[in-house]
Amino acid sequence: MSVKNQTHQQMFDAGLAMRKEVLGAAYVDRVFAIDDEFTADVQEYLTTHAWGASWARRDAGGALTLPKKTRSMLNLAMLAVMNRPHELELHLRGAIGNGVTKTEMKEIFLHVAVYAGAPALIDAVRIARKVWAEHEGKAGA
């Protein structure tokens, strides 16, 4: 079903499922548990629009319009270019879960350097090294 034929609730539900799949249910549950004057509307918006209308977007046959791995790779490049370290760290974890390899990440960040400069490359690699070390430490335990 195309996004234009989905109800708001259907997009939210699809977005919530995708968001939990990519970022982990524990993380998503934590951000939804924060209760103040900002968070409810922000989380609803992000879940519906970023995750439901984009990440969970499907073609007429019901297949994702872009594979999750491809969306993760795009996010890594964009977040590195925009210097968004918190989001980059979060999406690095999701990218690992979506099958993005160390070599692919390195190539993404080298490509980022061409367009955004060495500081973007250095910061992205620093964060990626931290996330991979955590990931491999858990995998080896």
Residue pairs with C-beta under 8 A, 6 or more apart in sequence:
1 10
1 58
1 62
2 58
2 60
3 11
3 52
3 53
3 57
6 14
6 52
8 48
10 52
11 48
11 49
11 52
11 53
11 56
12 44
12 47
12 48
12 52
13 52
14 51
14 52
14 56
15 46
15 47
15 48
15 49
15 50
15 51
15 52
15 53
15 55
15 56
16 28
16 47
16 51
16 52
17 56
18 51
18 52
18 55
18 56
18 68
19 28
19 46
19 47
19 51
19 55
20 28
21 68
22 55
22 68
22 72
22 94
22 97
22 98
23 90
23 93
23 94
24 93
24 94
24 97
27 90
31 39
31 43
32 39
32 43
54 71
55 68
55 71
56 64
57 64
57 65
57 66
58 64
58 65
59 65
66 74
68 98
69 95
69 98
69 99
69 100
71 98
72 91
72 94
72 95
72 98
72 100
73 95
73 100
73 104
73 108
75 91
75 94
75 95
76 88
76 91
76 92
76 95
76 100
76 105
76 108
76 109
76 124
77 108
77 111
77 112
79 87
79 88
79 91
80 88
80 108
80 109
80 112
80 116
80 120
80 121
80 123
80 124
81 112
81 115
81 116
81 120
83 120
83 123
85 123
85 127
88 124
88 127
89 127
89 130
89 131
92 105
92 127
92 128
92 131
92 132
93 131
93 135
95 105
96 131
96 132
96 135
102 128
102 132
105 128
106 125
106 128
109 120
109 121
109 124
109 125
109 128
110 121
112 120
112 121
112 124
113 120
113 121
